[in-house]
Amino acid sequence: MKPTQALIADDEPLLRDRLRGHLARLWPELAVVAEARNGREAIELFETHLPQVAFLDVHMPGIGGIEAARAIARRAEVVFVTAHEQYAVQAFEHGALDYIVKPFEEGRLADTIERLKLRLAGPAAPASAELDAALDRLASELSARGEASRPKHLQWIRASVGTSVRLIPVDQVAFLRSDEKYTLVAWDGGEALIRKTIRELADELDPEAFAQIHRSVIVNLRQVAQVDRGLNETAEVRLKGRREVLPVSRSFLHVFRQM
């Protein structure tokens, strides 16, 4: 029988190591098949490996654990990792999700492992409405407590346009699309190429204004005119006053379920 597989996502390497060590002692049959530094990597690695369990740090750069959980949505058992137990009191009261607190206590982790084993051996994951409600409660709690410490986001993008260097206001950017070496920035004043990856930009842009919708595309949500659903849980985005049609992959379709 194939062993149960897990993904760990945390932006602190030492904490990833510690959690992996605890899991190796308490659940030796579990195979940790991937480790991510942020929510974006967690989503990508989940789609690659499709593990049955995902340990997601609540606070990560760019896409956090909650949005990553929405993308994974009922395809795996989700355990949130947090340094603030008070965040989870109401969010997890109905048992749709589980959490562990840093620094890790093996007794608490052992309880979580037993619950995970029971769920994996039992019927399907929590119903959609129950899971979405639990994630909404956690997001609401974090928003209420963490507003003052919200990190600053990218305000300008420096790009070469001909022989000049332009400072492009981020709020004027319609979308960003990358190829192997460059990223195209499309804004109200035109287009420019920059040597910055979509991965870097996804971590620096305000997630309330910008969303990654494909492995190579980030869109300004305020510029979205409509979203057309396609086959196999994909979609296309049409922008206000522009002719481009942007692809939305299955991994990022959850962005528009919340709008």
Summary of the structure (lengths in Angstrom):
residues: 259
radius of gyration: 19.5
end to end distance: 40.9
largest distance: 63.3
contacts: 793
relative contact order: 0.10
helix: 37%
strand: 30%
